[in-house]
Amino acid sequence: MINIMKRFVESSVSQALHEGTQDGDSAASSATEPGTTSAPFSALDPPCSNDRSTPQVAPPSRERNASSSSDPTMRRTVPKADLVMAIERFQYAMLLAERKTAVTQLQKLWVEADIPDDAHRLIIPVILNALVTDPRDTELMEAMLELMQSIVSTNPSNASILLQGDIVLIGSCHSQEHVEPHALDTILGLMQDPSPWIRGPTVQLIKKVQDGDSASFATHILACQEGHGLDSAVLVDCLHVIVNMVRNNTMSQSLLRETPFVPVLFPLLLDAGLPSPDQPNHHPTPLEDDDEGNQPSSTGLRTTLDILLCLVGPTPPEELDEVARRDQAKRQEERSAVQAHLAQLPDVVAAVSEVACHGVTEADRIHALQVLHLLCEDNDAHQLLALTWTSMTTSPSYVLSMCLRLDVHHEETPLGASARTLLDGVWHNDLAKISILQHIHAPPPPPLE
C-alpha cells in the first residue's frame, strides 16, 4: 500500500514537471520568428523583453546650439565692450589669418548672441570697406559676405540701412566718421568678380536685402540717378550698341529698317533734343560771337542722328576695309530704295527738320542738316520733297528758307556751311531751283487737321 502511494506521488510530480517544460518551450517558440531556432535559456542570460522602446538619441551638439541660438529668447547677452573689441580686432587685423579668425568669431557672435542695433551700425561700414579694400582672398570674401547675410537676416532693418546709402564709415569705432554713400552699389559691384565663390554669396546677400525691404529695393534698383532724359547712361549705352551694330553692316541696317524702332522711337528721341518751352531766349540762328556754338552736342541726340546717318548715307571709303568696300558698293545700288524708305516716315523727317532749325546746340543742328542732305543727295524725287520740309515749332517756315538765311547772313559759320551744302544738293534740280526762287519765302500752309 505504501509503495502504491509512493509511485502515485512520483508519477504526479513527473507529469507536472513535464507539462511545465512543454509550456516553456511553446512560449519560447512563439516569441521567435518562424524558421529560426531559439537558443536555450541560461540563468546567466539577462531577461529579454520585446516591449522595450527604441531609445531617443539626443541631437548633436551643433544642432542643439543652432536650435537654441535661433530662438531669440535663448540668445546670450554680450557686453557692448566685447562687441566693439571683436569688431576692432577684425578692422585692424593686419595678417590674413588674423582677419579670418576675427571674421569667424564675429560670425559665431551674430549666430549665438543678442546683438543690439548700435553694434549693427558699427560693423556694417567696416565690412563694406573690407569688401572693396581687402585682397581678393576667396575664403575671406565668402566669410564676410556670409557674415553680412547673418546681419541682414538677424535684423531686417539693416536692409533699409544698406539701401539708404548713408553709411557712416568709422575709423576707430569712436571717432573719425565720414559718410560712404551707395552701399548697395558696392555690393552690386562684387557681381563682376570672376570667382563664383564670391558671386554666389553676393547674390544671396542681395536677395536677403530685397526680402528685408522690398519697396526700397525696387526704388533703388529702378531709379535712374542721372535722370530719365536723353543723356541718361542707360539710354546712351543702348544707342551706342545700336550704332556699333549697324555701322558698315548692310544686313544689320536692313534688319533695323524692318523693325518699328525707327518710326516709333526716333521722333521721341529727336524731340527730346529740342529746347523746352521755358527757354524763350533761345536763338535759332547763331551769331559769330555767341558762345552757343561752343556748347557740346547732346550725346543721346548725336548718337540718334548717327544711327540715321548709318542707315541712309555711305561711309567714306578710307574708313572701310576691303570687305566693307564690297558691301558699300552693293549698298550704293540700293541707296535709292533706302532713301525712299526713310523719306516715307514723315514723323522722323519732321523731327530731324525741327532739330535742324531749332536744335539746342549748333552741333546738333549741323548733324541734323547732314542727315537731311543725305536723304536728298542724288535723288531728284527727294530734292523736290525737300521743298516741303517745314518747321512748326515757333512760326511755320520752310527748312530751305532757314538754310538760305544761314547761307546769306552766317556764311562763315560751320552751321552756315552745312546749310549751304544742303542747298547745293537741291540746287542741281531745275524744278527745285525754280520753286526755291518763286515760293521759298512764302509761309507754308497750315497743317491739315
C-alpha positions in Angstrom: 0.0 0.0 0.0 2.8 2.3 0.9 4.6 1.5 -2.3 1.5 2.2 -4.4 1.0 5.7 -2.8 4.7 6.4 -3.3 4.5 5.6 -7.1 1.4 7.7 -7.5 3.1 10.8 -5.9 6.2 10.3 -8.1 4.1 10.0 -11.3 2.1 13.1 -10.4 5.3 15.2 -9.8 6.9 14.0 -13.0 3.8 14.7 -15.0 3.6 18.2 -13.6 7.3 18.8 -14.4 6.8 17.6 -18.0 3.8 19.9 -18.6 5.7 22.8 -17.2 8.6 22.1 -19.6 6.3 22.0 -22.6 4.6 25.3 -21.7 8.0 26.9 -21.5 9.1 25.6 -24.9 5.9 26.7 -26.6 6.3 30.2 -25.1 9.8 30.4 -26.4 8.9 29.2 -29.8 6.1 31.6 -30.1 8.4 34.5 -29.2 10.9 33.7 -32.0 10.3 34.2 -35.7 9.2 31.3 -37.9 12.0 29.3 -39.4 14.6 30.3 -36.7 16.0 28.2 -33.9 16.0 29.7 -30.4 19.0 29.2 -28.1 18.4 27.5 -24.8 17.9 29.9 -21.9 20.5 30.2 -19.3 20.4 31.5 -15.8 23.2 33.9 -16.7 21.3 35.4 -19.6 19.6 38.8 -18.9 15.8 38.8 -19.2 14.6 39.6 -22.7 11.6 41.7 -23.5 10.2 42.6 -26.8 8.3 45.5 -25.4 11.4 47.7 -25.0 11.0 51.1 -26.7 13.7 52.4 -29.0 15.9 54.9 -27.1 15.7 58.5 -28.2 19.1 59.7 -29.5 20.0 63.3 -28.4 20.7 65.6 -31.3 24.4 66.5 -31.9 25.8 69.5 -30.1 25.9 71.6 -33.2 22.1 71.1 -33.9 21.3 71.8 -30.3 23.3 75.0 -30.4 21.7 76.0 -33.7 18.2 75.4 -32.5 18.8 77.1 -29.2 20.5 80.1 -30.8 17.8 80.5 -33.4 15.4 81.3 -30.7 15.9 85.0 -29.7 14.8 84.2 -26.1 17.7 81.8 -25.8 20.4 84.1 -27.1 23.1 85.1 -24.7 23.9 88.7 -23.9 27.3 90.0 -24.8 28.7 93.3 -23.3 29.0 96.1 -25.8 32.7 96.5 -25.0 33.3 92.9 -26.1 31.4 93.5 -29.4 33.4 96.7 -30.1 36.6 94.8 -29.3 35.7 92.0 -31.7 34.8 94.5 -34.5 38.1 96.4 -34.0 40.0 93.1 -33.9 38.7 92.4 -37.4 39.1 96.0 -38.6 42.7 96.4 -37.7 44.0 92.9 -38.2 47.0 93.0 -40.5 47.6 89.4 -41.3 45.2 87.4 -43.4 45.0 84.6 -40.8 44.1 87.1 -38.2 41.3 88.6 -40.3 39.9 85.1 -41.0 39.9 84.3 -37.3 38.2 87.6 -36.5 35.5 87.0 -39.1 34.9 83.6 -37.7 34.5 85.0 -34.2 32.1 87.6 -35.4 30.0 85.0 -37.3 29.7 83.0 -34.1 28.7 86.1 -32.1 26.0 87.0 -34.6 24.6 83.5 -34.5 24.6 82.9 -30.8 24.5 86.3 -29.1 21.8 89.0 -28.8 23.3 91.9 -30.8 22.0 95.5 -30.2 21.2 97.7 -33.1 24.1 100.1 -32.5 26.5 97.2 -32.9 25.0 96.6 -36.3 25.7 100.1 -37.3 29.3 99.7 -36.2 30.0 96.6 -38.2 28.2 97.3 -41.5 30.5 100.0 -42.7 33.6 98.0 -41.6 32.6 95.0 -43.7 31.7 97.2 -46.7 35.1 98.9 -46.6 36.8 95.5 -46.2 34.9 94.1 -49.2 36.5 96.7 -51.6 39.9 97.2 -50.0 41.0 93.7 -48.8 43.0 91.5 -51.2 40.7 89.1 -53.1 41.1 86.1 -50.9 38.2 83.9 -51.8 37.7 82.3 -48.4 37.8 85.7 -46.6 35.5 87.3 -49.0 33.0 84.5 -48.8 33.1 84.6 -45.0 32.5 88.4 -44.9 29.5 88.0 -47.3 28.1 85.3 -45.2 28.5 87.5 -42.1 26.7 90.3 -43.9 23.9 87.8 -44.7 23.6 87.0 -41.0 23.5 90.7 -40.1 20.6 91.3 -42.5 18.7 88.2 -41.5 19.0 88.9 -37.8 17.7 92.4 -38.2 15.8 93.2 -41.4 16.0 96.9 -40.7 19.7 96.6 -41.7 18.5 96.1 -45.3 17.0 99.6 -45.1 20.3 100.9 -43.9 22.1 99.4 -46.9 19.5 100.8 -49.3 19.6 104.3 -47.8 23.2 104.6 -48.6 24.2 107.0 -45.9 26.6 104.6 -44.2 29.0 106.0 -41.6 32.5 104.5 -42.1 34.1 104.7 -38.7 37.9 105.0 -38.4 38.1 103.7 -34.8 34.5 102.8 -33.8 34.6 106.0 -31.7 35.8 108.8 -34.0 36.8 109.9 -37.5 33.4 109.4 -39.1 32.5 110.1 -42.7 29.7 109.1 -45.0 30.0 106.4 -47.6 27.0 106.6 -50.0 25.7 103.9 -52.2 26.2 100.8 -50.0 24.2 98.6 -52.3 26.2 99.8 -55.3 29.3 98.4 -53.5 27.6 95.1 -53.1 26.4 95.0 -56.7 30.0 95.7 -57.9 31.0 92.3 -56.5 28.8 90.7 -59.1 31.7 91.5 -61.6 34.2 89.4 -59.6 35.4 86.4 -61.7 35.2 84.0 -58.8 31.8 82.1 -58.5 32.6 81.6 -54.8 32.2 85.4 -54.4 29.4 86.0 -56.8 27.2 83.3 -55.3 27.2 84.7 -51.7 26.7 88.2 -53.2 23.5 87.0 -55.0 22.3 85.5 -51.7 23.1 88.8 -49.9 21.2 90.8 -52.5 18.2 88.5 -52.1 18.2 89.0 -48.4 18.4 92.7 -48.8 15.4 92.6 -51.2 13.4 90.4 -48.7 14.3 92.8 -45.9 12.9 96.0 -47.6 11.4 95.1 -51.0 9.9 98.6 -51.6 13.1 100.5 -51.1 15.0 97.8 -53.0 12.8 98.3 -56.1 13.0 102.1 -55.8 16.8 101.9 -55.6 17.2 99.4 -58.5 14.8 101.1 -60.8 15.8 104.7 -60.0 17.9 106.3 -62.8 20.0 108.6 -60.7 21.3 110.7 -63.6 17.7 111.3 -64.7 15.4 110.0 -67.4 16.5 112.4 -70.1 18.1 111.9 -73.5 21.6 111.8 -71.9 20.9 109.1 -69.3 23.6 106.5 -69.1 21.2 103.6 -69.9 19.8 105.2 -73.0 23.1 106.3 -74.3 24.6 102.9 -73.8 21.7 101.3 -75.7 22.1 103.7 -78.6 25.8 103.1 -78.8 25.1 99.4 -79.1 22.8 100.0 -82.0 25.3 102.3 -83.7 28.0 99.6 -83.4 25.7 97.0 -84.8 24.6 99.0 -87.9 27.9 100.7 -88.8 29.3 99.3 -92.1 26.9 96.3 -91.8 24.3 96.2 -94.5 22.5 93.2 -93.1 22.0 94.9 -89.7 20.9 98.1 -91.4 18.2 96.2 -93.3 17.1 94.4 -90.2 16.8 97.7 -88.3 14.7 99.3 -91.1 12.3 96.3 -91.0 11.6 96.8 -87.3 9.3 99.5 -85.9 12.1 101.0 -83.9 12.9 104.0 -86.2 9.3 105.3 -86.9 8.1 104.8 -83.3 11.0 105.8 -81.1 13.1 108.2 -83.3 10.6 111.1 -83.2 10.5 110.9 -79.4 14.3 110.8 -79.2 14.7 113.7 -81.6 12.0 115.9 -79.9 13.9 115.4 -76.6 16.7 117.4 -78.2 14.6 120.5 -78.8 14.6 123.4 -76.4 12.0 123.2 -73.7 9.1 125.7 -73.7 10.5 127.5 -70.7 13.5 128.7 -72.8 12.1 131.9 -74.5 15.5 133.4 -75.1 16.7 130.6 -77.4 18.3 131.9 -80.6 17.8 129.5 -83.5 20.4 131.4 -85.6 23.9 131.5 -84.2 25.9 134.7 -84.0 29.6 134.9 -84.7 30.5 135.8 -81.1 27.8 133.7 -79.5 29.0 131.0 -77.0 26.3 128.7 -78.1 28.4 127.4 -81.0 30.9 126.2 -78.5 28.4 124.1 -76.5 29.0 120.3 -76.7 26.4 118.3 -78.5 24.0 116.1 -76.6 25.4 112.6 -76.5 22.0 110.9 -76.9 20.9 113.1 -79.7 24.2 112.8 -81.5 24.0 109.0 -81.3 20.5 109.0 -82.6 21.5 111.1 -85.6 24.5 108.8 -86.1 22.1 105.8 -86.4 20.2 107.7 -89.2 23.5 108.6 -90.9 24.4 104.9 -90.9 21.1 103.9 -92.3 20.9 106.4 -95.2 24.4 107.5 -96.0 27.6 106.0 -97.4 30.7 105.8 -95.3 33.9 107.4 -96.6 35.9 104.7 -98.5 39.1 105.5 -96.5 37.3 104.3 -93.4 36.4 100.9 -94.8 38.3 97.6 -95.3 38.1 95.5 -98.5 35.0 93.5 -97.4 33.2 96.7 -96.3 34.0 98.3 -99.6 32.3 95.5 -101.5 29.3 95.8 -99.2 29.3 99.5 -99.7 29.3 99.1 -103.5 26.3 96.8 -103.2 24.7 99.3 -100.8 25.1 102.1 -103.3 22.9 100.2 -105.7 20.2 100.0 -103.0 20.6 103.6 -101.8 17.5 105.0 -103.6 15.3 102.4 -102.0 16.8 103.2 -98.6 16.2 106.9 -99.1 12.7 106.3 -100.2 12.0 104.1 -97.2 13.2 106.8 -94.7 11.6 109.6 -96.6 8.2 107.9 -96.2 8.5 108.2 -92.4 7.0 111.8 -92.1 7.4 111.9 -88.3 11.1 111.1 -88.5 11.8 113.6 -91.3 9.8 116.3 -89.4 11.7 115.7 -86.2 15.0 115.9 -88.0 13.9 119.2 -89.6 12.9 120.6 -86.2 16.3 119.8 -84.8 18.0 121.4 -87.9 16.0 124.6 -87.4 15.7 124.8 -83.6 18.3 122.5 -82.0 19.7 123.4 -78.6 23.3 123.5 -79.8 24.9 124.3 -83.1 26.5 120.9 -83.3 23.0 119.3 -83.1 21.8 121.4 -85.9 24.8 120.7 -88.1 24.3 117.0 -87.5 20.6 117.2 -88.5 21.4 119.1 -91.7 23.8 116.4 -92.7 21.0 113.8 -92.3 18.7 115.9 -94.5 21.4 116.3 -97.1 22.0 112.5 -97.3 18.2 112.0 -97.7 18.0 114.1 -100.9 21.5 113.6 -102.3 21.5 112.2 -105.9 17.7 111.7 -105.7 15.6 114.0 -107.8 12.3 113.0 -106.1 13.6 113.8 -102.7 15.1 117.0 -103.8 11.6 118.1 -104.7 10.4 116.6 -101.4 12.9 118.8 -99.6 10.8 121.8 -100.7 8.0 120.7 -98.4 10.2 120.2 -95.2 8.8 122.6 -92.7 9.4 123.6 -89.1 6.3 124.2 -86.9 8.0 124.9 -83.6 7.6 128.7 -83.5 6.3 130.4 -86.6 5.8 128.0 -89.6 8.7 128.2 -92.0 10.4 126.1 -94.7 13.6 124.3 -93.8 15.2 125.5 -97.0 14.2 129.1 -96.2 16.1 128.8 -93.0 19.1 127.4 -94.9 19.0 130.5 -97.2 19.1 132.8 -94.3 22.0 131.0 -92.8 23.9 131.0 -96.1 23.4 134.7 -96.6 23.9 136.1 -93.1 26.1 133.5 -91.5 28.2 132.0 -94.3 31.4 132.0 -92.2 30.0 129.8 -89.5 30.0 125.9 -89.6 26.2 126.0 -89.4 26.1 128.2 -92.5 28.4 125.9 -94.3 26.2 122.9 -93.6 23.1 124.8 -94.7 24.9 125.7 -98.0 25.8 122.0 -98.6 22.1 121.1 -98.3 21.2 123.9 -100.7 23.9 122.9 -103.2 22.5 119.3 -103.2 19.0 120.6 -104.0 20.1 123.3 -106.5 21.1 120.8 -109.2 17.4 120.1 -109.7 16.0 122.6 -112.2 12.4 122.3 -110.9 13.6 122.6 -107.4 15.6 125.7 -108.3 12.6 127.4 -109.9 10.4 126.5 -106.9 13.0 127.9 -104.5 13.2 131.2 -106.3 9.4 131.6 -106.6 8.0 130.2 -103.3 10.7 129.7 -100.7 9.9 132.9 -98.8 6.2 132.3 -98.7 4.9 131.0 -95.4 3.9 127.3 -95.7 0.3 126.3 -95.5 -1.1 125.3 -92.1 -1.1 121.6 -91.3 -4.2 119.6 -92.2 -6.4 118.7 -89.3 
